[in-house]
Amino acid sequence: MTASLHIPTGHPALTALWGYLADVTTALGIGPESCLVDHDTPVSAYVALDEQLPGYPGRDVALLWDETRGWAAAIETHSGQDLVVVRYLGGPTITPAPEHVARFVTALQEDDHRVGRLDPPDLRTAAGLAELATALRDRSTT
């Protein structure tokens, strides 16, 4: 795993992703210091949240993003195992508006099952950083 905790000065796709994460974390009322980006394929991100979800007391919550499925909410396990995804945002794009991601988190906190989905969406195929840069650039023009 190749990861970064800060905005890289490398590939334009990673710079664009950090810009998107900054917009999302602003909409969530937190900062990009809550983020970790994994540069391996598929590119993914982890956003630590401060809240807990109904039905999962004492478990830390995170948003996960990857270039094939978009956003998901996950809880930490007590055993240090992988995160457990509890809901996917879904939708037509891997980069929904930051306000839409914030509404997803609010719905999770309110135990509102009308937002998101249980099954993982297949929104796109990971096709390298150049394709990801295009997908991220296209979000800023829509």
C-alpha positions, -999 to +999 in steps of 0.1 A: +000+000+000+012+035-009-006+061+011-004+098+019-017+119+047-013+151+029-019+166-005+008+152-028+026+171-055+026+141-078+001+129-103-028+153-112-054+126-103-041+125-067-041+163-065-076+164-079-087+137-054-073+157-025-092+187-037-124+167-038-117+153-003-111+188+009-145+198-004-162+168+011-146+172+045-155+209+045-192+199+039-189+175+068-175+201+091-141+184+095-107+189+078-087+170+053-064+159+082-091+133+088-082+117+054-058+090+042-054+082+005-041+049-008-024+054-042-026+017-052-052+005-077-080+010-071-072+044-056-091+048-024-095+071+006-104+068+042-121+097+061-124+093+099-156+106+114-162+117+150-197+103+154-210+069+160-240+052+143-272+039+158-268+002+164-230+003+167-222+019+200-186+022+209-174+017+173-156+043+153-170+053+120-153+061+087-163+070+052-145+050+026-141+061-011-127+042-040-125+049-077-148+020-086-176+022-060-176+057-047-186+063-011-194+038+017-198+041+054-180+016+076-175+008+112-143-003+129-143-038+145-132-044+180-107-070+169-086-048+146-099-066+115-109-049+083-137-023+085-172-035+080-192-016+054-227-009+066-240+012+036-229+024+002-240+058-011-244+046-047-255+070-075-244+077-110-209+089-102-179+082-079-177+119-071-212+131-059-215+167-047-199+171-012-234+182+001-248+148-011-220+130+008-229+151+039-266+142+036-255+105+034-237+109+067-267+127+083-290+099+071-267+073+086-267+092+119-305+093+118-308+056+109-326+067+077-324+037+054-339+056+024-305+070+016-278+047+001-279+010-005-267-022+010-251-037-021-219-024-036-224-004-068-202-008-098-198+027-110-166+024-131-136+002-137-102+013-123-082+021-154-052+040-142-044+074-129-049+092-162-085+079-164-091+088-128-078+123-134-104+127-162-132+114-140-122+138-112-118+167-136-152+160-151-168+164-116-158+200-115-175+208-148-209+192-139 
